[in-house]
Every structure is written in structure tokens, then in C-alpha cells.
Amino acid sequence: MQCSSLQLKVFATILFVAANAMNQANAQTTVPAKEDTIAVLTPQTTKTNIPLLIPGRKFVLVTSKDPTVKRNCRLESTSGDEIRCKHHSHPAMYRMADLEAIIEPAPSRFDRLTFIFPFVIGGSIIWGACLLGAVSPFAIIGAVPVGLIGVVFVLFSMAVATDTEDSKSPTVLYQKPGTTLSVKLR
């Protein structure tokens, strides 16, 4: 079973239109300027400036003992004067007075996989519909709905790609008054 030249051209056109639409959508999104140093203008006390931290989420901590190193932290709990984190397999505690900054990291780069899998599945379904249509003229009746299902998968992958923006930058949730960050946020 082979696809005809016309069917291959239709398949290539569908993939080109999908890629072009995704490229246009990404070209229209704005990328915020990346900042390496951030200064807090209004000094506040540590107790009032610490944001609400949700246990189980990942954060990056910068301490006053070594302000050039970012420490990854999966938050377990917070109390009045300390933060308890879990590194790989061992717990760690940080005093609030020693914290220079609390940063919420940017989304993972592996979020692109949520685009690739539906796109490949949709392309495979379209290709299967092309092969099904080559079997006989009556098989085209079943190939058209199968091809449309593939188009839905491709369009779904583009919608997922616009939701997972790679242009989101890390967010500084807390910074000790009067300090500047000496670590790169990305």
C-alpha cells in the first residue's frame, strides 16, 4: 500500500499549515526582559515580607552564608523562624534570618514534550488515514473521519504549546531589604 503523490502533498500541506500557525502564535507572544539583579525599594521586616509558601512546591533559596549559590528546595513546612525543605533524600532547615531571597523557578524545559506527543500522534493518525484511503475508493469513506481525528490531535498540540510558555522567567518571591541578587535567575 502506497499513498499517491496527491495524498502526500495534502499530508505535507497539513503539517506545514500547523507548523506555520504555531510559528505565528509564538511570534506574537512578548518576551519579558530578563533581570539579573533586583532591588527592593521599600524596606519591610522579614516577618511581614515573607510570602505564603505552599508545601510541596519547588523553590530556590539564596542564603547569606553563600549568596552566589542557589539551593533547590521542595518545601515541607514553614514555622515562624525557619523553612524546612527536602533535598533529594535528606531534610534541610534554613533560618529566615539567613535567607537573602526566595525564588520561584521557571517552568521546566521538558514541558515541550506535552506538545510533541500529541503532534506525533496526530501526524501518525493522518498518515494512517492516507494509507487507508489508498486501499480502495470505498475506504476513503472511513479515511476522512480518521484524518479529521488526526487534525484534532495536531490542533490540540498547538493549543498545549501556547499554554506552556517557555518565556516565563523565575519570580523573586522574597528578597531581604537592602540586598541585590548576585545569582543568575535563569
C-alpha positions in Angstrom: 0.0 0.0 0.0 1.4 3.3 -1.0 0.0 6.8 -0.9 -0.4 8.7 -4.1 1.5 11.9 -4.8 -1.6 14.0 -4.1 -2.1 12.4 -0.7 1.5 13.0 0.3 1.1 16.6 -0.8 -2.1 17.0 1.3 -0.3 15.5 4.3 2.7 17.8 3.8 0.4 20.8 3.4 -1.5 20.0 6.7 1.8 19.7 8.6 3.1 23.0 7.0 -0.1 24.9 7.9 0.1 23.5 11.5 3.8 24.5 11.9 3.2 27.9 10.4 0.2 28.6 12.7 2.4 27.6 15.7 5.2 29.8 14.5 2.9 32.8 14.1 1.4 32.2 17.6 4.9 32.1 19.1 6.0 35.2 17.2 3.1 37.3 18.7 3.9 36.5 22.3 6.0 39.0 24.1 9.1 38.0 26.0 9.7 39.9 29.2 13.2 41.4 29.8 15.4 39.2 31.9 16.8 40.9 35.0 19.8 39.6 36.9 19.7 42.0 39.8 16.6 43.1 41.6 16.5 45.6 44.5 13.6 46.0 46.9 12.8 49.7 47.2 10.6 49.7 50.3 12.3 48.0 53.3 10.0 45.8 55.3 10.6 43.5 58.2 11.3 39.8 57.5 8.1 38.7 59.2 5.8 40.8 57.0 7.7 40.4 53.8 7.8 36.5 53.6 5.1 35.4 51.1 2.7 32.5 51.7 4.7 29.4 50.8 2.7 26.2 49.8 4.3 22.9 51.0 5.2 20.5 48.2 6.2 23.2 45.7 9.8 23.8 44.5 11.6 27.0 45.4 15.2 28.3 45.0 16.8 29.7 48.2 19.7 32.1 48.4 21.4 32.3 51.8 23.6 35.0 53.3 26.3 32.4 54.1 26.9 31.9 50.3 24.9 34.4 48.3 26.3 33.2 44.9 24.8 29.7 45.2 21.2 28.8 44.5 19.8 25.9 46.7 16.9 23.9 45.4 14.2 23.3 47.9 11.0 21.2 47.9 9.1 22.8 50.7 7.9 20.6 53.6 6.8 23.2 56.1 7.4 26.7 57.5 7.4 27.9 61.0 7.9 31.4 62.5 11.7 31.5 62.0 12.7 28.6 59.7 11.9 26.8 56.5 12.1 23.0 56.2 13.0 21.6 52.8 13.7 18.2 51.4 16.7 17.8 49.2 16.9 14.6 47.2 16.6 12.3 50.2 17.7 14.3 53.2 15.9 17.2 55.0 17.4 20.7 55.4 16.4 23.6 57.5 17.1 27.3 56.8 16.6 30.1 59.3 14.6 33.1 58.0 17.3 35.5 59.2 19.8 33.7 56.9 17.7 33.9 53.8 18.7 36.5 51.2 16.0 35.6 48.6 13.2 33.1 47.9 12.7 32.5 44.1 10.0 30.5 42.3 11.8 28.8 39.4 10.7 29.0 35.8 8.8 26.1 34.2 10.8 23.0 33.2 12.2 22.7 29.7 10.6 19.3 29.5 7.2 20.9 29.1 7.8 20.8 25.4 7.1 17.1 25.5 3.4 17.9 26.1 3.5 19.4 22.6 5.5 16.7 20.8 3.5 13.7 21.8 0.0 14.9 20.6 1.7 16.3 17.5 3.3 13.0 16.6 0.1 11.0 17.4 -1.9 13.3 15.2 0.6 13.1 12.4 0.6 9.3 12.6 -3.2 9.2 12.5 -3.2 11.4 9.4 -0.6 9.2 7.8 -2.7 6.1 8.7 -5.7 7.8 7.1 -3.6 8.4 4.0 -2.7 4.7 3.8 -6.3 3.7 4.5 -7.5 5.9 1.6 -5.0 4.1 -0.7 -6.6 0.7 -0.1 -9.8 1.3 -2.2 -12.1 4.1 -3.2 -14.6 2.9 -0.6 -12.0 3.1 2.2 -11.9 6.9 1.7 -15.3 7.0 3.5 -13.5 5.8 6.6 -10.3 7.6 6.0 -11.8 11.1 6.1 -13.1 10.9 9.7 -9.8 9.2 10.8 -7.8 12.1 9.2 -10.0 14.6 10.9 -9.2 13.0 14.3 -5.6 13.4 13.4 -6.1 17.1 12.6 -7.8 17.5 16.0 -4.7 16.0 17.7 -2.4 18.4 15.8 -4.5 21.4 16.7 -4.6 20.2 20.3 -0.8 20.0 20.4 -0.7 23.6 19.2 -3.1 24.7 21.9 -1.0 23.0 24.5 2.1 24.7 23.1 0.6 28.1 23.6 -0.3 27.3 27.2 3.2 26.2 28.2 5.2 29.3 27.6 8.9 28.9 27.8 9.3 32.6 28.1 8.2 32.7 31.7 11.0 33.8 33.9 11.7 32.9 37.5 9.9 35.1 40.1 11.5 36.6 43.2 9.0 36.0 46.0 11.1 37.5 48.8 14.3 39.4 48.9 16.0 40.8 52.1 15.7 44.6 52.2 18.8 46.4 51.0 20.3 43.5 49.1 20.8 42.7 45.5 20.9 39.2 44.0 24.3 38.1 42.7 23.0 34.9 41.1 21.6 34.5 37.6 17.8 33.8 37.7 17.9 31.5 34.6 
